Amino acid sequence: MKLYNYFRSSAAYRVRIALNLKGLVWEHVGVHLVKGEQRSADYLSINPAGLIPALIDDSAVLTQSLAIIEYLDEKYPETLPLLPVSIETRAQVRAASLALACDVHPLGNVRVLKYLTSELGLSEAQKEAWLKHWIGLGLAAFEASLAQSASHGVFCFGDAPTMADCVLVPQVFSARRFNVDMTAYPRIVSVDAHCNSLAAFQSAHPTKQPDFQA
């Protein structure tokens, strides 16, 4: 099993967590986003969108992080399930994961940030303010959803990690990287801290990857 991967990619980070939680053995294949390696002919033959991550498992070539996580959960059901058995809670986990992965995360992508500065001419300070605004809105909504959920526990949903936790932890890492003040999100901070006490999350951290650069 090979994961085409970049240490700071939130989407790749969430798949690394899922692979580790499932106890699967996988090989890191580095694709340097800042250097543009995702646009190489070799990589585009794997993922025509030129996005990270991509997973190769036997003959399967998979893209899109949440689809990959669901694939891993369905193909390897004998290990820790990342989607609950309850239909209602399963839908809630998907909704929470999509809220961060689709509504918040893309705004911090390399190609979006490059467009803000190179095409729209925003300064670094303006770019950071833009990011803080949109990340803050997303985290505030997620915090409120945790407060309203009857299933909220030490993890996003109950007392075992789910796909939602795989998505939340990289988003918190990204928010802190962009200097977002996390004091308004105590439930998120608590879940993030609990997740990061576990080896599966620790070894998936960007600083633990072979291609990490400070």
N, C-alpha and C positions, 0 to 999 in steps of 0.2 A: 504494500500500500504506500503510495507516494502522495505527499501534500505539497503542491506548489504554493509558495508561502513567502511572506515578507514580514519581518519581525514586528513592524509597527502597524501592520494592517489589522484593523479591528475585526474585519470579516474572517481573516485567517486565524486570528487570536481565538475567536469563538469556536472555530472548528478544532483547533489544537486542544482546547479545554474538553470538548466533547469526545475526541479521540482518547484523551487521557482518562476521562471519567468512565469510558467504556472499556478501558484496559487494553486497548488495541496497540499493536506495534506498527509504527509508521516511519517513513523516511522523509526527512526535510529536503525539499528542492527549492533553493533560493531564487526568487525573482525580484530584482531590485527595482522598486517602483520609481524612486527618484532618478535613477539612471535610465529609466525608460525601457527596461528589459521586458516589460509586459507587452511591448509593441513589436518585439522581435518575431520574425516569421516562425521560428520554432515554437514560441509560446502561443501565437495566434492559431497555430494548427491544433492546439489543445483546447484553448478557449478563445473563440473568434472575437469575443467582446473585449479581450485584453484586460480583464479584471482578475483580481486575486480574491479567493483562492480557487484552485482546481484540485480535485482529488482523483487519482487513478487507483482503482481497486479491482485487481484482475483485469477483465476486459471493459469494465465500466469506467467512463470518463465523466465526471460530475462537476458542475459549477453551481454557484450561488450557495452561500454558507448555510442558510436555513434548510434548503433542500438536501444538502449534504448531511446535516445533522439528523434530519428525519430518515434519510437513507440508512445511516449508521444505526439508528435506533431500530429500524425495521429488519435490517439484515442481521444484526447481532443482538437479538432480544434476550439472550441468556445473561447479559451483563446489565448493569444499572440502567433502568429505563429513564429516558430524558423527556418523555411525554407521559402524563398520568393516564391511568386506566379510565377514570371518569370522563365521559364525553364533555361535560360542562367545563371541568377544570382543564382538560386538554385544549379546548377552544380558548380558554383564558390564557393559557401558557403561549399558545400561538399568537394571540392578539398582543400580549405584552412583548413578545419577541419581535413581532412585525412593527410595533410602535417605535421601538428603538432602531431596528435594522433599516426600516424604510423611511421613517419620518425625521430621524435625528442624525444617524450615522453618515448618510451620503453628503451632508452639508460640510463635513470635515474631511472629505476625500481629497487626495493630492490634486486631482485634475480640477476639482471645484475651487480649491484654494489658489491654484495657479491662475485660473481664469479671473478670479477677483483682483489679483495684483497685476497680472500681465495684460489682460484685456480691458478691465474696468478701471485700472489705475488706482486701486485702493492702497492706502499706506498699510504698513504692518499693524499700526494701532487701530485703524478702521477695520481691517480684517479680523483682528482679535475681538473687537466689539461686536461685529457681525456674528462671529462664532458663539460668543458668550450668550448673545440674545437667543439664538435658535436652540443651542444646547440647553440653556436654562429653561426654555419653554417645554422642551421634551422631558427633561428630568422632573420638572414640577408636576407634569401630568402623570408621569410614572410614579412619583412619590404619592400622589393622591390616589392612584389606583391601588397601590399597596395598602394604604390606609383604609380603603373601602372593602378590600378583599377579605372574605371569611377564611380563605385558604392561606393567607400570609403567615409565615413562620420564621424560622431562622434563615431560610432561603426565601426566594420570591413567593413560592407556593409550597408551604408545608416544611417538612423537616428533611427533605432530600433534594438535591439539586436537579433542576430541569433545564430545558433549552433556554428558558428565560434568564436563568443565572449565567449561562454560557454567553448570552448577548449583553447582559447588564455589566459584567465585570470589565470587558474591553471598553465599553462606553464610558464607564467611570474613569478608567485609565486615560482615555482620550480627553475627557473633561478636565481632569487635573493637569494634563499636559498643556492645555490651553488656558490654564489659570482660572477655571471656573470655581467660584466659591461654593463649596459643598455643604455649608452649615445649614442651609434651608432644606436639606434632604436627609434627615436622620435615619429613616428606614433604609434608604438606598445605601447610605454609608455603613449601616450595621450589616446588611446582607453582603455587601462587598467585602467587609472585614472578615466575616465568617467564611465566605468562599475562599478568600486568600489565605486562610489558615490550613487549607487542604492541599496535599501534594499535587493533585491533578491540576489545580489552578496555578500553583506556584511554578511548576515546570513548564506551563504554557505561557508564562509571562514574557513580554518582549525581551527583557534583559537576559533571559535564559536561552535565547535562540542562537544558533550558530552564526547567523548573519547580523547579530546585534552590533550597532554602532552608537556610541554615546553622543 
